[in-house]
């Protein structure tokens, strides 16, 4: 069997599995099943996995007849009612959880959680300003107790780690490698067959001999290097765990700012610390954690809309100022490997997409446009510091918006200097890395090493190796390693190429603003100042593909609503479309809606390839609907221009003439009519 045949067979099997399991999901706005249509779509997925042909043309007459009498109405409400069900399984691990814990946690979440729409932080058009996508989502929750053996193994492993690791004077918390606990939980996750959705493990392993938290790398904190330890971990597979007994930890802005995770009893992560709580108070905190994880990790906001492109090209343009290039902290091959490893494992890309990296180098002294851009973007700020007395310090930084404007306006000149060829197709993301021969600190917008825009990424580093950031972790300031650009670039490329939002950012329609919350910014994430890991968890990998599909799905829904509004403006489908066209319109519309239902159902199962197939296949029906309405409206407008003159209104004109002559006659004969009256006086 060839690879293409195997892929087609796999696609057909996936369609059949999806159609069989759709009934297991919670009820959403799904069209009534049409006999034979599911089998037809499965056959089409096997014969045409890329959906290059119009499946409507291959429908049998009986299926077309069934589509003519389908119950799906051609109304915007039928599209706006589409809802994605997100399955989440919560596993309670530990002897403190009882048989009533599952129902109690589920009752809190059922009362608090409601459906909501997907949102985008930076909308499609800055003038449009609509952050809400057409598709909504809802949480499908399942809570259960884990086996006592899992809690026993985890407790034994934790006690062993605590006995082997010595205490440190720099922190009140003992640092435990997360890998020892994660390996056991991953093994338990892999036993859950079949795996439906995401798994969240709450660990309560009881009191330990020493307070502890988890480190996520090698080495310990030092006087010039801060290692931020935490209590959570998100895996590469679709699971995550939270150790409620670990900590308490605190991290966030050091001086002022939003999103801090405080030390104390006010945050749900510290639910088991401090004064004893009632069972209801404890599970209300756990419900708050589940809801926060759902919003930030499972259905995160899109950073930007991401249209589908077959070819994805990242152009890494290294502008270096020193005589010799220093790759320490800026290994472009390492950045490429981070993404290509995920691609080879079946992540990030959809269908026949391809990802490639192109490296270009240009010397700063030979690039006049480079020095002009840095010079124009340079600005300064002042701050007061207390030494012997208050001293005013002036520091420089780069304005990323101004730098982006200059690079955009001088794109042709920059490509010529760097030797970057023009690309006629695909999505191209230029990544500008300014490696300057400066001795002082120079950051973007005072705080950032790399900034992502819709059409490019801009990053900078100088000879300075580190600086104290405005963040703290567990009572210690976080040091920014300014020469290390690999992790910031990975995060910026994710934002610009796939629209993946940083872990600490989400759009809130209630606040009409972007919210900042650093709760989930430790562990395996390439975003934020508290993690050192460049690798991607399931959160980023799923978001990368889901964002592309959500953008396409939102376009299909809004485009279909526009054509329905056009039909309404022309008097309705019955008045606008003739009999033959009206029949085809109803058939096309019902098939289009049916495919969208299947796409949403596949997205609930996280079968991203099948979502792409149904969306591609529905594009043919949407185009045909637009064509039908366009031709019908053209004919309708022509009939309005070429109308026949109405018949002359003889009756109304005659009546008007009779009334006119009667009035004139009465006026002329007024003396005769009133003569008898005058004689009386």
Secondary structure, 3 states (H helix, E strand, C coil): CCHHHHHHHHHHHHHHHHHHHHHHCCCCCCCCCCCCHHHHHHHHHHHCCCCCCCHHHHCCHHHHHHHHCCCCCCCHHHHHCCEEEEEEEEEEECCCCCHHHHHHHHHHHHHHCCCEEEEECCCCCCCCCCCEEEEEEEEEEEEEECCHHHHHHHHHHHHHHHHHCCCCCCCCCEEEEHHHHHHHHHHHHHHCCCCCCEEEEEECCCCCCCCEEEECCCCCCECCECCCCECEEECCCCEEEEECCCCCCCEEECCCCCCCECCCCCCHHHCCCCCCCCHHHHHHHHHHHHHHHHHHHHCCCECCCCCCCCEEEEEEEEEECCCCCCCCCCCHHHHHHHHHHHHHCCCCCCCCCEEEEEEEEEEHHHCHHHHHHHHHHEEEEEEEEECCCEEEEEEEEECHHHHHHHHHHCHHHHHHHHCCCCCCCCEEEEEEEEECCCCCCCCECCCECEEECCCEEEEEECCCCEEEEEEEECCEEEEEECCCCHHHHHHHHHHHHHCECCCCEEEECCCCEEEECCCCCCCCCCCCCCCCCCCCCHHHHHHHHHHHHHHHHHHHHHHHHHHHHHHHHCCCHHHHCCHHHHHHHHHHHHHHHHHHHHHHHHHHCCCHHHHHHHHHHHHHHHHHHHHHHHHHHHHHHHHHHCCCCCCCCHHHHHHHHHHHHHHHHHHHCHHHHHHHHHHCC
